[in-house]
Amino acid sequence: MLSSSSKVIGAAALSSLIGKDQALAGDIIPGGVGTPGLPSLPHFAPKAKRVIYLFMAGGPSHIDTFDYKPDLRKIHGKELPESSLQGQRLSTMTSGQKSFPCVAPMFKFKRYGQHGTWVSEILPKVSEIVDDITIIKSLYTEAINHDPAITFINTGVQQPGKASLGSWISYGLGSPNQDLPAYVVMISRGPGQKQGLYSRLWGSGFLPSKHQGVKMRSSSEPVLYLKNPNGIDRSMRRRMLDRLAQINEEQFGQFGDPETRTRIAQYELAFRMQASVPNLMDLSDEPKDTFELYGPDSKKPGTFARNCVLARRMAERGVPFIQLFQRGWDQHGSLPKLLRGQCNSIDHAAAGLVKDLKRRGMLDDTLVIWGGEFGRTIYSQGKLSKNNHGRDHHGRCFTMWMAGAGIKEGFEYGKTDSHCYNIVENPVPIRNFNATILHLLGIDHNRFTYRHQGLDQRITGVEETHVLKDILA
């Protein structure tokens, strides 16, 4: 009697803890179309239906790409003044340096577009879309090293264990497509140094595990363990899943653990993906002008350009959050060569993605984001040299750009000082940036919470946070 009653009481208690909204978020929409989010979302009419997040892992140099000041040439080789350093925290790679000589960009800059936006010569294709994007030059982060910084911008905190932005969006808004995950991740490599990327960056943390990002690979098996083993055909797999669902439902009836329902949903999604993923990854139906738009690398599996084409195909199919990680932006040495190579590997495709979405009428409701976890220092890491210098991590200011759904076109926001070292106008903390992304999706970040460990968790944390309304169209 005690054993049976404890299960009933435990299930009732658990049901009250997870709440009605969270219980409904794990169900399948009747009629077999998509998976729902929370019944209370969106809070208001969204501008964006989906997000394509182009994440440049390693920290692109804002100084050498978008945040150009002509006077930087005049201070090349001169010592960075103490008034700029202001006793700020430095990484261990330059904290012991005795000298901090400034390094002007090694590349030419020109003005482009109707507003005369400065763009480096190493981004010739992106320069063609400056009238479609907003460039934010005043982001800053609390972290100084890669892992905490990339964790912070993706999850809202520097420590591992929290839910990623894509998982939050999957949990809150669901997906109109039941045959593909609501959150997809793809990774490519550039020619520079390659920091590790960990699956927790797209993990679901304390949210139900069905909301974690699904990593798509460039190999013959895009999703691991999706194929049936030898000797197992689709009809046999279907019978196995039906029986597993019965066993899991019995377990749910006994214990009421919502992860049991999540497990059922994941099995079913994997079964549907066996048919949908091969069709998604097959680009044979793309016309010739698609590959011309994204550049020659778009025909090569595993490249950033190829992933951009796939991202557009996923967006067409209704995937709400698509994140492309490009590794190799950590130029501590040989920056002129490595940064040029990195930009060359993403320039054509990033611009092509925006152009492609625009010509298809999808840019109006697709939010495109480009940037990394922090910027780079104006001073040289190590000895100053013409072709072999590097730049250290810099979280005090960095640049990202956004395009599409509800974002101003041809706009620049924020300003740094004459050394591109400190922010002097419109500082943008990470939490405000993430709040703006949610806002464009119709979500009020203050009301978007998940009860965990006695707290109402939020992707934007508990500090004062506001939406960047100045960049909204």
Buried (B, 14 or more C-beta within 10 A) or exposed (E): EEEEEEBEEBBEEBBEEBEEBBBEBBEBEEEEEBBBBBEEBBBEEBBBBBBBBBBBBBBBBBBBBBBBBEEBEEBBEEEBEEEBBEEEEBBEBBEEBEEBBBBBBBBEBEEBBEEEBBBBEBBBBBBBBBEBBBBBBBBBBBBBBBBBBBBBBBBBBBEBEBBBBBBBBBBBBBBBBBBBBBBBBBBBBBBBBBBEBEEBBBBBBBBBBBBBBBBBBBEEEBBEEBEEEEEEEEEEBEEBBEEBBEEBEEBBEBEBBBBBBBBBBBBBBBBBBBEBBEEBBEBEEBEEEBBEBBBEBBBEBBBBBBBBBBBBBBBBBBBBBBBBBBBBBBBBBBBBBBBBBBBBBBBBBBBBBBBBBBEEEBBEBBBBBBBBBBBBBBBBBBEBEEEBBBBBBBBBBBBBBBBBBBBBBBBBBBBBBBBBBBBEEBBBBBBBBBBBBBBBBBBBBBEBEBEEEEEEBBBBBEEEBBBBEEBBE
